[in-house]
Amino acid sequence: MFEKIRNTMIATAILYLVLGLVMLFLPEFIIKSVCYLVGIMFLFVAASGAVMYMKTELKTAFTSFTLVMSIIFGAFGIYVLLNPEVFAAFLPLVVGIFLLADSVSKLSMAFDLKKFEYKNWWHMLIVSFLILGGGLLLVFNPLEFTTVTVQIIGAILAMDAISNIFTIYSYSKVNIIKDKVIDEK
């Protein structure tokens, strides 16, 4: 089981690191790409709902609601595509919430490492507080989504990737220690 978790964490760390570096060095590209992808996603949902409405023979309150929501989603998608900078202003809040959740997870991992008597457990504790600080900064002070903000988010994601690698290493050490104790018994 540890092997599967480790492989997932390695893949996540690589993804975070790549995304963080791209955000750090190509922030304008990220801003436009994310906004356009969200706009396209809303248009796709709108088109799907409209097609479902048209294919349904029996028109009910639910199908009417679906049509209304499709129109709203379509209008929002068009708005995002035409005004990506307005939508971009909300992205720091979303990333901040994600980082807050991730910091709680890392805090839990730090206490797990302490419970397993790993002597450097406090490294993970420090990392969790750094990520918590970055998340709080983005949630409570969502700077205008400029290139600097994207670069800050990129740096935080890269730091998170490095902390995931540290977590993998730490848990591997704990497993090695546990295996030695079991073998000695």
C-alpha positions in Angstrom: 0.0 0.0 0.0 2.8 2.4 0.8 4.2 1.8 -2.7 1.0 3.0 -4.3 0.8 6.1 -2.0 4.5 6.8 -2.8 4.0 6.6 -6.5 0.9 8.9 -6.3 2.9 11.4 -4.3 5.8 11.3 -6.7 3.5 11.9 -9.6 1.8 14.8 -7.7 5.2 16.3 -6.8 6.4 16.2 -10.4 3.1 17.8 -11.5 3.3 20.5 -8.9 7.0 21.2 -9.7 6.3 21.5 -13.4 3.2 23.6 -12.9 5.1 25.8 -10.4 8.0 26.3 -12.7 5.8 27.2 -15.6 3.9 29.6 -13.4 7.1 31.1 -12.2 8.6 31.6 -15.6 5.6 32.0 -17.9 2.9 33.7 -15.8 1.1 35.5 -18.7 0.6 32.2 -20.5 -0.9 30.6 -17.4 -3.3 33.4 -16.7 -4.7 33.3 -20.3 -4.7 29.6 -20.5 -6.6 29.0 -17.3 -9.2 31.7 -18.1 -9.7 30.3 -21.6 -10.0 26.8 -20.4 -12.6 27.8 -17.8 -14.5 29.8 -20.4 -14.5 26.8 -22.8 -15.5 24.5 -20.0 -18.6 26.6 -19.3 -19.5 26.8 -23.0 -19.2 23.0 -23.2 -21.5 22.5 -20.2 -23.9 25.1 -21.7 -24.0 23.3 -25.1 -24.5 19.9 -23.4 -27.4 21.2 -21.4 -29.0 22.8 -24.5 -28.6 19.6 -26.5 -30.2 17.6 -23.6 -33.1 20.0 -23.5 -33.6 19.8 -27.3 -33.5 16.0 -27.3 -36.0 15.6 -24.5 -39.5 15.2 -25.7 -41.3 15.7 -22.4 -40.5 19.2 -21.2 -40.6 19.4 -17.5 -39.6 21.9 -14.8 -36.2 20.1 -14.7 -35.6 20.3 -18.4 -36.6 24.0 -18.3 -34.2 24.6 -15.5 -31.5 22.8 -17.4 -32.1 25.2 -20.4 -32.0 28.3 -18.1 -28.7 27.0 -16.5 -27.3 26.3 -19.9 -28.0 29.9 -21.0 -26.4 31.2 -17.8 -23.3 29.0 -18.2 -23.0 29.9 -21.8 -23.2 33.6 -21.0 -20.6 33.2 -18.3 -18.3 31.2 -20.6 -18.5 33.9 -23.2 -17.9 36.6 -20.6 -14.8 34.8 -19.3 -13.5 34.3 -22.8 -14.0 38.0 -23.6 -12.8 39.3 -20.2 -10.2 36.8 -18.9 -8.6 39.4 -16.6 -11.8 39.8 -14.6 -12.1 36.1 -14.0 -8.3 35.9 -13.3 -8.9 38.0 -10.2 -10.7 35.1 -8.5 -8.0 32.5 -9.1 -5.8 33.5 -6.2 -8.7 32.8 -3.9 -9.2 29.3 -5.4 -5.5 28.4 -5.2 -5.4 29.8 -1.7 -8.2 27.5 -0.5 -6.4 24.6 -2.2 -3.2 25.4 -0.3 -5.0 25.7 3.0 -6.4 22.2 2.6 -2.9 21.0 1.5 -1.3 22.6 4.6 -3.7 20.8 6.9 -2.8 17.5 5.2 0.9 18.2 5.6 0.4 19.2 9.3 -1.3 15.8 9.8 1.7 14.1 8.1 4.1 15.9 10.4 2.3 14.6 13.4 2.3 11.1 11.9 6.0 11.3 11.5 6.4 12.4 15.1 4.2 9.5 16.2 6.5 7.1 14.3 9.4 8.8 16.1 11.0 10.2 13.0 13.6 12.6 14.4 13.2 15.2 11.6 9.4 15.4 11.7 9.5 19.1 12.5 10.8 19.8 8.9 7.3 18.8 7.6 5.8 20.9 10.4 7.7 24.0 9.1 6.7 23.2 5.5 3.0 22.9 6.5 3.2 26.3 8.2 4.9 27.9 5.1 2.2 26.5 2.8 -0.5 27.6 5.3 1.0 31.1 5.2 0.9 31.2 1.4 -2.6 29.9 1.4 -3.7 32.5 3.9 -2.0 35.3 2.0 -3.9 34.3 -1.2 -7.3 33.9 0.6 -7.2 37.0 2.8 -5.2 39.2 0.5 -6.1 38.1 -3.0 -3.8 40.4 -4.8 -4.9 41.4 -8.3 -4.0 38.4 -10.4 -0.9 39.8 -12.0 2.2 38.1 -13.2 3.8 38.6 -9.8 0.9 36.8 -8.1 1.2 33.9 -10.6 4.9 33.7 -9.9 4.2 33.7 -6.2 1.7 30.9 -6.6 4.3 29.1 -8.8 6.9 29.4 -6.2 4.5 28.1 -3.5 3.6 25.1 -5.7 7.2 24.3 -6.4 7.9 24.5 -2.6 4.9 22.2 -2.1 6.4 19.7 -4.6 9.7 19.7 -2.8 7.8 19.1 0.5 6.0 16.2 -1.1 9.4 14.7 -2.1 10.5 15.2 1.5 7.4 13.5 2.7 8.0 10.5 0.5 11.6 10.3 1.8 10.5 10.7 5.4 7.8 8.0 5.2 10.3 5.7 3.4 12.7 6.1 6.3 9.9 5.4 8.8 9.0 2.2 6.9 12.6 1.1 6.9 12.9 1.7 10.6 9.6 -0.2 11.2 10.8 -3.1 9.0 14.1 -3.3 11.0 12.2 -3.4 14.3 9.8 -6.1 13.0 12.8 -8.2 11.6 14.6 -7.9 14.9 11.7 -9.4 16.8 
